[in-house]
Amino acid sequence: MDNTTLPECSVPEHVLQALLSVSNSSKLVDSLEDLVQVCKTADGREDLSAKNVLPTVIQLVQSLSYPSDHYLLTLSLRLLRNLCAGEVANQNSFVEQNGVAIISNILSSASSLEPDFGIICVGLQVLANVALAGERQQHAIWQQLFLENFVALARVRSQKTCGPLCMIIYACCDGTPELVAQLCGDCGVTIVKEIVKTAAADGFGEDWYKLLLSRICLEEPYFRPLFFSLQHVGGNENGDDTEGGQESFLEEQEFLLKNVSEILNERLNEITVPDDFALCVFGIFKNSIKVLSYATRGRSGLPTGSIDIDVLGYSLTILRDICAQGTLRGCTVDTMDVVDALISYGLIELLLCLLRDLEPPAIIKKSVNQAKDQEGSNYSASKPCPYKGFRRDIVGVIGNCLYGRQIVQDEIRRKDGLLLLLQQCVTDDDNPYLREWGIWCVRNLLERNQENQQAVAELELQGSVDVPDLARLGLRVEMNPATGRPKLVNIS
């Protein structure tokens, strides 16, 4: 751009001269460009702070018009952003000079009608750097932007703007539960809902977005209102009682579950989830299993391209990881409480039913089919796995629930689930790592439980079909001639 075409005449003379002097330049654009580079270093920011440059830049921003002074305004905002990057004196001066309100006005102008992503992004970066200074700056930003301005900015569908917006909100709420509650209240939840919609539109998963979701959904009890705020207008919020509920889920709900699943998996050792989160996810899972009535065999793992199947899968993997926390932390009281709550709401019984309804693993099905004519076995009513890994994930949840919990071990025996789980210790093309999860499950099923060990040892030997993967457990597959269904027996 030709610098001579820029409207420097609109800038107050004292502001212009101050900036030209500190940068030793003859043109305002050159001065701003030079200063942007200077304050990329800590020494440069400290030097410009000592020369009290920030108030002059604030005055410059106030004198510019959007969008006519677009380039000068962009340079000025970049300079403010760099000046406030970790320099406490500048961060304090920014608030004293009413910088929050000035930037807020620019953001409002740039986000109306056709959003100016560049201006919005750098404006938010200014506020993000200021927000990191501490409570005083955070309070000023929150007071100025909550609620309407945050909502308008969250509705700007751009990765460039979503990241710094999440950074600002996270910084303001960090260590302040009252603000988190305000953010996730009846009105404030709209902000986070729009952020999730923006992230879903762009497939966004930047660190500040994940930190914000982690705080809201996993560290605080606000997953439920956020998830159901994303549903159809007039939809029914069903927590742990979801027999009725939604007809289907929305893309944004599936995306939120995917994000939360990834975050929980990454932070298993750091986060103890609230009971309400675990029970809400279980409710979503119960509501999602209706897809099994019409789903076909899955050709891929998650994501599958089907929203309802992905909701089923992500809610199941979240349950698997929730139940894994007890194994990682040695079954402390806190982690046991969450899993015990899930068990008391019928988690194990439901998973055993789902596992029974599935067609058997391919290697067992093949063995059974060899004798199909003689025994009359029939799997026509069995359901296929809707995605690759569905059976494995069910076994994973059960295996994690079994760890150190005799009540679960005994429940599975009473519900005739021993053989069912022993059948999962095989390789299966549709369920990568099923064998490993099956062995983990059986190990936890039998550990320190004499009744379960005795029940397995007393399995009646009949004509058998060998499955080498089970040899290390001292077991093999056999067919029940009365039912035509497979079972595993002890070969010791």
C-alpha positions in Angstrom: 0.0 0.0 0.0 1.2 3.5 -0.8 1.7 5.2 2.6 1.0 8.6 1.1 -2.6 7.7 0.5 -3.3 7.1 4.2 -5.3 9.7 6.1 -2.7 10.8 8.6 -4.3 14.3 8.6 -7.1 12.9 10.9 -4.5 12.1 13.6 -4.0 14.8 16.3 -0.7 16.6 15.7 0.7 15.9 19.2 0.0 12.2 18.8 1.6 12.1 15.4 4.7 14.0 16.5 5.2 11.8 19.6 5.1 8.6 17.6 7.4 10.0 14.9 9.9 11.2 17.5 10.0 7.9 19.5 10.6 5.9 16.3 12.8 8.4 14.5 10.6 8.1 11.4 9.1 10.7 9.0 5.8 8.9 8.3 3.2 7.5 10.7 2.9 4.1 8.9 6.7 3.7 9.1 6.7 4.7 12.7 4.0 2.1 13.6 5.6 -0.7 11.6 9.0 0.0 13.3 7.5 0.1 16.8 5.6 -3.1 16.2 8.9 -4.8 15.6 10.6 -3.1 18.5 8.1 -4.3 21.1 8.4 -8.0 20.0 11.2 -8.3 22.6 10.9 -7.8 26.4 13.6 -5.1 26.3 11.8 -3.3 23.6 8.5 -3.3 25.5 10.2 -2.2 28.6 11.9 0.7 26.8 8.6 1.9 25.2 6.9 1.6 28.5 9.5 3.9 30.1 8.8 6.3 27.3 5.0 6.1 28.0 4.1 5.2 24.5 1.0 3.2 25.2 -1.3 6.2 26.1 -0.2 7.9 22.8 -1.2 4.8 20.9 -4.6 4.7 22.7 -5.2 8.3 21.6 -4.2 7.3 18.1 -6.8 4.5 18.0 -9.5 6.9 19.3 -8.8 9.3 16.4 -9.1 6.7 13.7 -12.3 5.7 12.0 -13.4 2.2 11.0 -13.4 1.1 8.2 -11.9 4.1 6.4 -8.6 4.0 8.5 -8.4 0.3 8.3 -4.6 -0.1 7.7 -3.6 2.4 10.4 -6.0 0.9 12.8 -4.7 -2.6 12.2 -1.1 -1.4 12.8 -2.1 0.5 15.9 -3.9 -2.6 17.3 -0.9 -4.8 16.6 1.3 -2.3 18.4 -1.0 -2.3 21.4 -1.1 -6.1 21.4 2.7 -6.3 21.5 3.0 -3.6 24.1 0.7 -5.5 26.4 2.5 -8.9 26.0 3.7 -9.5 29.5 4.6 -5.9 30.3 2.8 -5.1 33.5 3.2 -1.3 33.3 1.6 -1.3 29.9 -1.2 -3.6 31.0 -2.0 -1.4 33.9 -1.8 1.8 31.7 -4.2 0.2 29.2 -6.9 -0.1 31.8 -6.2 3.4 33.2 -6.6 4.8 29.7 -10.0 3.2 29.2 -8.5 0.9 26.6 -11.1 -1.9 27.2 -14.0 0.3 26.2 -12.1 1.7 23.2 -11.2 -1.8 21.9 -14.7 -3.0 22.7 -16.2 -0.3 20.4 -13.9 -1.2 17.6 -14.8 -4.9 18.0 -18.5 -4.0 17.9 -18.0 -2.1 14.6 -15.9 -4.8 13.0 -18.3 -7.6 13.9 -21.5 -6.0 12.6 -22.8 -7.0 9.2 -19.8 -8.5 7.4 -17.3 -9.4 10.1 -13.8 -8.1 9.6 -11.8 -11.1 10.8 -8.5 -9.4 10.8 -9.5 -6.4 13.0 -11.5 -8.6 15.3 -8.6 -11.1 15.7 -6.0 -8.5 16.6 -8.4 -6.6 18.8 -9.2 -9.7 20.8 -5.4 -10.5 21.0 -5.0 -7.1 22.7 -7.6 -7.9 25.3 -6.2 -11.4 25.7 -2.7 -10.1 26.6 -4.2 -7.6 29.0 -6.4 -10.3 30.6 -3.3 -12.3 31.6 -2.2 -9.4 33.9 -4.5 -10.2 36.7 -7.8 -9.6 38.5 -8.0 -5.9 37.9 -7.7 -6.2 34.1 -9.9 -9.3 34.0 -12.7 -7.5 35.9 -12.5 -4.5 33.5 -12.8 -6.8 30.5 -15.6 -8.9 31.9 -17.7 -5.8 33.0 -17.3 -4.3 29.5 -17.9 -7.4 27.3 -20.3 -9.6 29.2 -23.0 -10.4 28.0 -23.9 -8.9 24.6 -20.4 -8.3 23.3 -19.2 -11.8 24.1 -22.2 -13.3 22.4 -21.7 -11.1 19.2 -18.0 -12.1 19.1 -18.7 -15.8 19.7 -21.0 -15.7 16.6 -18.1 -14.7 14.4 -17.5 -18.0 12.6 -13.7 -17.9 12.3 -10.8 -19.9 13.9 -8.8 -16.7 13.9 -11.2 -15.0 16.4 -12.3 -18.1 18.4 -8.9 -18.8 19.9 -8.3 -15.4 21.5 -11.9 -15.1 22.6 -11.6 -18.4 24.5 -8.3 -17.1 26.0 -10.0 -14.0 27.3 -12.9 -15.8 28.8 -10.8 -18.5 30.3 -8.4 -16.0 31.8 -11.2 -14.0 33.3 -12.9 -17.0 34.8 -9.8 -18.8 36.0 -9.9 -19.1 39.8 -13.3 -17.3 40.0 -16.1 -19.9 40.2 -18.7 -17.1 40.4 -17.8 -16.0 36.9 -17.9 -19.6 35.6 -21.4 -19.9 37.1 -22.4 -16.6 35.4 -20.9 -17.8 32.1 -22.9 -21.0 32.2 -26.1 -19.6 33.6 -29.4 -19.3 31.7 -28.1 -16.2 29.7 -24.4 -16.7 29.7 -24.5 -20.3 28.3 -25.3 -18.7 25.0 -21.7 -17.5 24.8 -20.3 -20.9 25.1 -22.9 -22.4 22.9 -21.9 -20.0 20.1 -18.3 -20.8 20.7 -18.9 -24.5 20.2 -20.9 -23.8 17.0 -18.0 -21.7 15.7 -15.5 -24.4 16.5 -17.8 -27.1 15.0 -18.1 -25.1 11.8 -14.4 -24.9 11.4 -13.3 -28.2 13.0 -11.5 -26.1 15.6 -9.6 -27.6 18.5 -7.1 -25.0 19.7 -5.6 -25.2 23.2 -7.5 -22.3 24.7 -10.8 -23.7 23.5 -10.0 -27.0 25.1 -9.0 -25.4 28.3 -12.3 -23.5 28.4 -14.3 -26.7 27.7 -12.3 -28.6 30.3 -13.1 -26.0 33.0 -16.8 -25.9 32.1 -17.6 -29.5 31.4 -15.1 -31.6 33.4 -13.9 -29.4 36.3 -17.2 -27.6 36.9 -20.8 -29.1 36.7 -21.9 -27.3 33.6 -21.7 -29.9 30.8 -25.4 -30.7 31.0 -26.8 -27.1 30.4 -24.2 -26.6 27.6 -25.0 -29.9 25.8 -28.7 -29.4 25.9 -28.5 -25.7 24.9 -27.2 -27.1 21.6 -30.3 -29.2 20.8 -33.4 -28.3 18.7 -35.5 -25.5 20.0 -38.2 -27.2 22.1 -36.1 -30.3 22.5 -36.3 -32.3 25.8 -33.4 -32.2 28.2 -33.0 -35.7 29.5 -30.3 -36.3 32.0 -30.1 -39.8 33.4 -33.6 -40.7 32.5 -33.6 -40.7 28.7 -36.2 -43.3 27.6 -38.1 -40.6 25.7 -36.0 -37.6 24.8 -34.7 -36.3 21.5 -35.4 -38.0 18.2 -31.8 -37.4 17.1 -28.7 -35.4 18.0 -27.3 -32.3 16.3 -23.8 -31.9 14.7 -22.8 -29.5 17.4 -23.7 -31.9 20.2 -21.7 -34.6 18.5 -18.7 -32.2 18.1 -18.9 -31.2 21.8 -18.9 -34.9 22.9 -15.9 -35.5 20.6 -14.0 -32.6 22.1 -14.8 -33.6 25.7 -13.8 -37.2 25.0 -10.4 -36.1 23.7 -9.9 -33.7 26.6 -10.7 -36.3 29.2 -8.5 -38.9 27.6 -5.6 -36.4 27.6 -6.1 -35.4 31.2 -7.1 -38.7 32.9 -4.6 -38.2 35.6 -5.5 -34.6 36.3 -9.3 -34.4 36.4 -11.8 -36.1 38.7 -15.2 -35.6 36.9 -18.3 -34.5 38.8 -21.1 -37.1 39.3 -23.5 -34.9 37.3 -21.2 -35.1 34.3 -20.9 -38.9 34.4 -24.6 -39.4 34.9 -25.5 -37.0 32.1 -23.2 -38.8 29.7 -24.7 -42.1 30.7 -28.1 -40.6 30.0 -27.0 -39.5 26.5 -25.6 -43.0 25.9 -28.9 -44.6 26.9 -30.7 -42.2 24.6 -28.3 -42.9 21.7 -28.6 -46.7 21.7 -31.8 -46.5 19.7 -29.6 -46.1 16.6 -28.7 -49.8 17.0 -32.2 -50.8 15.8 -31.4 -49.6 12.3 -27.6 -49.2 12.1 -25.6 -51.3 9.6 -22.2 -52.7 10.0 -19.7 -49.9 10.5 -16.9 -49.6 8.0 -14.7 -47.3 10.0 -13.9 -46.2 13.5 -15.0 -42.9 15.0 -16.0 -40.5 13.5 -18.2 -42.4 11.1 -20.1 -39.6 9.4 -23.3 -40.5 11.2 -24.1 -38.0 14.0 -26.2 -40.5 16.0 -23.6 -43.3 15.8 -20.8 -40.9 16.7 -22.8 -39.7 19.8 -23.2 -43.3 20.7 -19.4 -43.9 20.3 -18.1 -40.8 22.0 -20.4 -41.1 25.0 -19.2 -44.7 25.4 -15.6 -43.8 25.2 -16.1 -41.0 27.8 -17.7 -43.6 30.1 -14.7 -45.9 29.5 -12.3 -43.2 30.5 -14.4 -42.1 33.5 -14.3 -45.7 34.8 -10.5 -45.9 34.0 -9.7 -43.2 36.6 -10.0 -45.6 39.5 -7.4 -47.9 37.9 -5.0 -45.0 37.3 -5.3 -43.7 40.9 -5.6 -46.9 42.8 -9.4 -46.7 43.3 -9.5 -43.7 45.7 -12.8 -43.0 47.4 -13.5 -40.0 45.1 -13.1 -41.9 41.8 -15.0 -44.9 43.2 -18.0 -42.6 44.0 -18.4 -41.7 40.3 -18.2 -45.2 39.0 -20.4 -46.6 41.8 -23.0 -44.0 40.9 -23.0 -45.2 37.3 -23.3 -48.8 38.4 -26.2 -48.0 40.7 -28.0 -46.5 37.6 -27.7 -49.8 35.7 -24.5 -49.3 33.7 -23.3 -52.9 33.9 -26.7 -54.5 33.2 -27.2 -52.3 30.1 -23.8 -53.1 28.7 -24.2 -56.8 29.2 -27.5 -56.6 27.3 -25.9 -54.7 24.5 -23.1 -57.2 24.3 -25.4 -60.2 24.2 -27.4 -58.6 21.4 -24.3 -58.1 19.2 -23.3 -60.8 16.7 -20.3 -62.7 18.1 -16.7 -61.8 17.2 -15.8 -63.0 13.7 -13.5 -65.8 14.9 -16.2 -67.3 17.1 -18.9 -66.8 14.5 -16.7 -68.7 12.0 -16.2 -71.6 14.4 -20.0 -71.7 15.0 -20.8 -71.6 11.3 -18.7 -74.7 10.7 -21.2 -76.7 12.7 -24.2 -74.6 11.8 -26.0 -77.4 9.9 -25.6 -79.9 12.7 -26.5 -77.6 15.5 -29.0 -75.2 13.9 -27.4 -72.0 15.3 -28.8 -68.8 14.0 -27.5 -65.2 14.4 -29.9 -63.5 12.0 -31.4 -61.5 14.9 -28.0 -60.3 16.2 -26.9 -56.7 15.7 -23.7 -55.7 13.9 -21.2 -53.2 15.4 -22.2 -49.8 14.2 -18.6 -48.6 14.1 -15.2 -50.4 14.3 -14.4 -50.7 18.0 -18.0 -50.6 19.4 -17.7 -54.1 21.0 -14.1 -53.3 22.3 -15.4 -50.1 23.9 -18.2 -51.9 25.7 -15.7 -54.4 27.0 -13.4 -51.6 28.0 -16.0 -49.9 30.1 -16.9 -53.2 31.8 -13.3 -54.1 32.4 -12.5 -50.7 34.0 -15.6 -51.0 36.2 -14.5 -54.4 37.3 -11.1 -53.2 38.6 -11.1 -53.7 42.4 -14.9 -53.9 42.7 -16.2 -57.2 43.9 -19.8 -55.9 43.6 -19.3 -55.7 39.9 -17.6 -59.1 39.7 -20.5 -60.7 41.6 -23.2 -58.9 39.5 -21.7 -60.2 36.3 -21.7 -63.8 37.6 -25.3 -63.5 38.9 -26.4 -62.1 35.5 -24.7 -65.1 33.7 -22.1 -62.8 32.1 -19.0 -64.9 32.8 -19.1 -66.8 29.5 -20.1 -63.7 27.6 -17.0 -61.8 28.7 -14.7 -64.8 28.2 -15.9 -64.8 24.6 -14.4 -61.4 24.1 -10.8 -62.5 24.5 -10.3 -63.0 20.8 -9.0 -61.0 17.8 -11.6 -59.3 15.7 -11.1 -57.3 12.6 -14.1 -55.1 13.4 -12.8 -54.4 16.9 -9.0 -53.6 17.1 -7.5 -54.5 20.4 -10.6 -56.5 21.5 -8.4 -59.4 22.6 -6.3 -57.1 24.9 -9.3 -55.4 26.4 -11.0 -58.8 26.8 -8.0 -60.2 28.7 -8.0 -57.1 30.9 -11.7 -57.6 31.6 -11.3 -61.3 32.5 -8.3 -60.6 34.7 -10.4 -58.1 36.7 -13.4 -60.4 36.6 -11.5 -63.2 38.3 -9.0 -61.4 40.5 -9.5 -62.3 44.2 -12.9 -63.7 43.5 -13.0 -67.4 44.4 -16.6 -67.9 43.3 -15.9 -66.5 39.8 -12.7 -68.5 39.5 -14.5 -71.7 40.6 -17.3 -71.0 38.1 -14.8 -70.8 35.2 -12.9 -73.9 36.4 -16.1 -76.0 36.5 -17.1 -75.3 32.9 -18.2 -78.6 31.4 -15.9 -80.0 28.7 -17.6 -80.9 25.5 -16.5 -81.2 21.8 -14.5 -78.0 21.2 -13.3 -75.6 18.6 -9.8 -74.3 19.3 -9.2 -70.5 19.6 -5.4 -70.1 20.0 -5.7 -66.5 21.5 -7.4 -68.0 24.6 -4.6 -70.5 25.4 -2.9 -68.1 27.8 -6.1 -68.1 29.8 -6.4 -71.9 29.8 -9.7 -71.6 27.9 -11.1 -72.7 24.5 -14.3 -72.2 22.5 -17.0 -74.8 22.5 -20.5 -75.0 21.1 -23.5 -75.8 23.2 -25.3 -78.5 21.1 -28.7 -77.5 22.6 -28.5 -73.9 21.7 -25.9 -73.8 18.9 -24.3 -70.8 20.7 -20.6 -70.8 21.6 -19.1 -70.8 25.0 -15.6 -71.0 26.5 -14.5 -73.8 28.7 -11.5 -74.5 30.9 -8.8 -76.8 29.4 -6.5 -77.2 32.4 
